[in-house]
Amino acid sequence: MTALVFTLPGWLLNKVGGGDVKLSMLLGAFLGPTGYILSVVLALPFGLIFLVGHRLAARPIPVDLPVGAFLAGGASVVLLVASWSTV
């Protein structure tokens, strides 16, 4: 439900693609509300690093930037930390 609240408005306004919405729903169902919010918060630095890298390489920043890769990176960090904390 949390993923739906975060991604549905962006999809309706054509700011977020359908694949990003589907991945968000999957992550929300798998990680739960807290894990999903943490993965979104952790996806922001991944996106920032990507954009800074593009800027430093003097490449144009893509207009339609897929968010799914950054969400997957944030979810990976959440899963790694969760598995380490239970050891």
C-alpha positions as CSV (number, residue, x, y, z in Angstrom):
1,M,0.0,0.0,0.0
2,T,2.9,2.4,0.8
3,A,4.4,1.8,-2.7
4,L,1.0,2.6,-4.3
5,V,0.8,5.8,-2.4
6,F,4.3,6.9,-3.5
7,T,4.2,5.9,-7.1
8,L,0.7,6.1,-8.4
9,P,0.6,9.9,-8.6
10,G,3.8,10.0,-10.6
11,W,2.5,7.3,-13.0
12,L,-0.8,9.1,-13.5
13,L,1.1,12.3,-14.3
14,N,3.5,10.4,-16.7
15,K,6.5,11.2,-14.6
16,V,7.2,7.6,-13.6
17,G,7.1,4.6,-15.9
18,G,5.0,1.5,-15.5
19,G,8.0,-0.7,-14.8
20,D,9.1,1.6,-11.9
21,V,5.6,1.3,-10.4
22,K,5.6,-2.5,-10.7
23,L,9.0,-2.7,-9.1
24,S,7.9,-0.4,-6.3
25,M,4.8,-2.6,-5.7
26,L,7.0,-5.7,-5.6
27,L,9.5,-4.1,-3.2
28,G,6.7,-2.8,-1.0
29,A,5.2,-6.2,-0.7
30,F,8.5,-7.9,-0.1
31,L,10.2,-5.4,2.2
32,G,7.1,-4.0,4.0
33,P,6.4,-0.4,4.6
34,T,9.5,0.4,6.6
35,G,11.8,-1.4,4.3
36,Y,10.3,0.2,1.2
37,I,10.6,3.7,2.6
38,L,14.3,2.9,3.5
39,S,14.9,1.6,0.0
40,V,13.5,4.8,-1.6
41,V,15.6,7.0,0.7
42,L,18.7,4.9,-0.2
43,A,17.9,5.1,-3.9
44,L,18.3,8.9,-3.8
45,P,22.1,8.8,-3.3
46,F,22.5,6.2,-6.1
47,G,20.7,8.5,-8.5
48,L,22.7,11.4,-7.3
49,I,26.0,9.6,-7.9
50,F,24.8,8.6,-11.4
51,L,23.9,12.2,-12.2
52,V,27.1,13.6,-10.9
53,G,29.0,11.0,-12.9
54,H,27.2,12.0,-16.0
55,R,27.9,15.7,-15.3
56,L,31.6,15.1,-14.7
57,A,31.9,13.0,-17.8
58,A,30.4,16.0,-19.7
59,R,27.6,13.7,-21.0
60,P,24.0,15.0,-21.4
61,I,21.7,13.9,-18.6
62,P,19.0,11.6,-20.0
63,V,15.6,13.2,-19.9
64,D,13.8,9.8,-19.2
65,L,15.8,8.4,-16.4
66,P,14.6,5.0,-15.2
67,V,14.3,4.9,-11.5
68,G,14.1,1.1,-11.2
69,A,17.9,0.6,-11.1
70,F,18.2,3.0,-8.2
71,L,15.3,1.4,-6.3
72,A,16.9,-2.0,-6.8
73,G,20.2,-0.7,-5.4
74,G,18.4,0.8,-2.4
75,A,16.5,-2.4,-1.8
76,S,19.7,-4.4,-2.0
77,V,21.3,-2.3,0.7
78,V,18.2,-2.8,2.9
79,L,18.3,-6.5,2.4
80,L,22.0,-6.7,3.1
81,V,21.7,-4.7,6.3
82,A,18.7,-6.7,7.4
83,S,20.5,-10.0,6.9
84,W,23.6,-8.7,8.8
85,S,21.5,-7.5,11.7
86,T,20.0,-10.9,12.3
87,V,23.3,-12.7,12.4
